Amino acid sequence: MKLSLDTLSNSLKIALITGANIGIGRITAIELARQGYKLFLACRSPERTQPVIDEIKEITGKIDSVTFLHLELSDLVSVKKCADAFLSYNLPLHLLINNAGLAGAKGITSQGFELAFGVNHIGHFLLTKLLIERLKASEPARVVTVASRAHRLATNGISWQTLQLPTQSFTGTQEYAQSKLANILFSSQLSKNLINTGVTTYSLHPGVVDTEVWRKVPQFLRPILRLRKMLTPEQGAQTTLFCALNAPSHETGLYYDLSQIKVPTSHALDETQAIKLWEHSMQWTAPFQ
Ligand SMILES: NC(=O)c1ccc[n+]([C@@H]2O[C@H](COP(=O)([O-])OP(=O)(O)OC[C@H]3O[C@@H](n4cnc5c(N)ncnc54)[C@H](OP(=O)(O)O)[C@@H]3O)[C@@H](O)[C@H]2O)c1
């Protein structure tokens, strides 16, 4: 069923992007604003998001072209409030970009999930679930999830026994890899659940990008990481933008790198694991749905 749009022209496209105050998400938001999208920026801090809000208003010349939504992905109460806040605008949603993420941080979320898994996967799983009917009602619509080539480091797949414990590894790398594997499995399973709805899904690796994501990575690892030439955030946003704007709809559920389909690891293609992750994520987030 299509939403009735009293105040908006049917041609207005609306996107919600998580973690848009900085890095890849910030550039993605700015480029989508240039393409005419009305934006909802779901971020942790209004103060840290204000500069990109100002920038977008300057580009579009419209004060209502961008709206801040508070989102703390490590707390499912906040995720629910964020989704409710968006839904209360009674607007369509054509594009959900699950971009926010952390690497190398250690801890546990408010509901007891390992920090990287909780923020990068569980928070986005619930947000997507809460917005899915709106996406369907707005079809054609897309869900783009920023994963990572680092999923390759999850060589044993998902370690189910670690998901509800504080981060165990010294660098947090193993947990980050696992959370990014979860992003790919989630996007793939979501596409299967959305067959014939007009909503398509894409996951991607943005490249190795010079952003704040490395801020929690231990000091001794940083020179090693810097040996590789990193992309600028502008370059790093290109695959997200390709998936959001140009990837063919029949390529739903696939994983992209350098704006091209890339075959991820066998763990990321494991349909049994994708279903298991989906079912567990449904159970874990059920109190907030
Ligand atoms: N940079 C790379 O080389 C690289 C490579 C592969 C994949 N990625 C992925 O690309 C995505 C964007 O990362 P980036 O490189 O642009 O890093 P970034 O500059 O650090 O941006 C990350 C964004 O996520 C937000 N975020 C972190 N924890 C959050 C939480 N608990 N709740 C809500 N928002 C939270 C941050 O908000 P605050 O500013 O409030 O912390 C920030 O807006 C991530 O998913 C990352 O895993 C990056």
The ligand as a Gaussian input file, in Angstrom:
#p B3LYP/6-31G(d) Opt

LIG

0 1
 N       37.313000       3.423000       7.034000
 C       37.548000       2.217000       6.531000
 O       38.674000       1.927000       6.087000
 C       36.471000       1.184000       6.494000
 C       36.758000      -0.054000       5.889000
 C       35.754000      -1.013000       5.827000
 C       34.502000      -0.739000       6.349000
 N       34.261000       0.487000       6.944000
 C       32.924000       0.720000       7.490000
 O       32.437000       1.960000       7.001000
 C       31.447000       2.456000       7.903000
 C       31.677000       3.930000       8.145000
 O       32.905000       4.053000       8.827000
 P       33.903000       5.284000       8.632000
 O       35.137000       4.720000       8.093000
 O       33.250000       6.414000       7.940000
 O       34.199000       5.633000      10.170000
 P       33.918000       6.915000      11.080000
 O       34.433000       8.123000      10.425000
 O       34.457000       6.539000      12.406000
 O       32.341000       6.975000      11.152000
 C       31.647000       6.022000      11.891000
 C       30.284000       6.553000      12.196000
 O       29.602000       5.558000      12.994000
 C       29.089000       6.197000      14.137000
 N       28.949000       5.301000      15.273000
 C       29.916000       4.596000      15.895000
 N       29.411000       3.958000      16.954000
 C       28.098000       4.264000      17.003000
 C       27.039000       3.942000      17.874000
 N       27.228000       3.185000      18.962000
 N       25.796000       4.429000      17.627000
 C       25.590000       5.229000      16.561000
 N       26.547000       5.598000      15.702000
 C       27.794000       5.125000      15.928000
 C       30.075000       7.307000      14.442000
 O       29.482000       8.243000      15.307000
 P       30.393000       9.164000      16.314000
 O       31.058000      10.179000      15.458000
 O       29.382000       9.698000      17.261000
 O       31.361000       8.225000      16.967000
 C       30.322000       7.838000      13.038000
 O       29.279000       8.669000      12.650000
 C       31.533000       1.592000       9.145000
 O       30.487000       0.650000       9.149000
 C       32.873000       0.879000       8.997000
 O       32.912000      -0.365000       9.661000
 C       35.209000       1.436000       7.021000

